[in-house]
């Protein structure tokens, strides 16, 4: 445990950020999972879920939660999966 006042504050801030980031990452994963679950429904519902997942990934990358390239890769894969699934169905 640090003795210096500024170091003590840094530890507290780091804990707070860790909790906040963990919650945000969990929300992001939930959004992506909901998109994957929506693939079993109709195309319109899946399209809305894809838009939400894409938006969540963009926000996460802009806030530094995930790297920009990681977000782009995941968006690409989700979009590709959506197109492949509904090209076969419809």
C-alpha positions, -999 to 999 in steps of 0.1 A, spaced: 0 0 0 14 34 -10 23 60 16 22 91 -6 -11 109 -9 -10 111 -47 -1 74 -50 -30 65 -27 -53 85 -50 -39 68 -81 -47 34 -66 -83 45 -59 -87 60 -93 -73 28 -109 -98 7 -90 -127 29 -100 -116 28 -137 -112 -10 -136 -147 -14 -123 -161 10 -149 -142 -6 -178 -152 -41 -167 -189 -30 -167 -185 -14 -202 -168 -45 -216 -195 -67 -202 -222 -45 -218 -203 -47 -251 -201 -85 -249 -238 -87 -241 -247 -65 -271 -227 -88 -294 -243 -119 -279 -277 -105 -284 -269 -99 -321 -258 -136 -324 -290 -147 -307 -311 -125 -331 -297 -144 -361 -322 -171 -353 -351 -146 -357 -361 -126 -388 -337 -103 -408 -352 -71 -395 -346 -79 -358 -311 -91 -367 -304 -59 -386 -314 -37 -356 -292 -59 -333 -263 -56 -358 -266 -18 -358 -266 -17 -320 -235 -40 -319 -217 -19 -345 -225 13 -326 -214 -3 -293 -181 -13 -308 -175 22 -323 -182 38 -289 -159 13 -271 -130 20 -296 -135 58 -293 -133 55 -255 -102 33 -257 -119 3 -243 -109 -18 -273 -84 -11 -300 -97 5 -332 -85 -24 -353 -101 -49 -330 -134 -31 -332 -132 -29 -370 -124 -66 -372 -153 -76 -350 -177 -53 -369 -165 -69 -402 -170 -104 -389 -205 -96 -375 -216 -80 -408 -201 -109 -428 -220 -134 -406 -252 -114 -410 -249 -113 -448 -240 -150 -450 -269 -161 -427 -296 -142 -445 -283 -149 -480 -289 -186 -473 -323 -180 -457 -338 -155 -480 
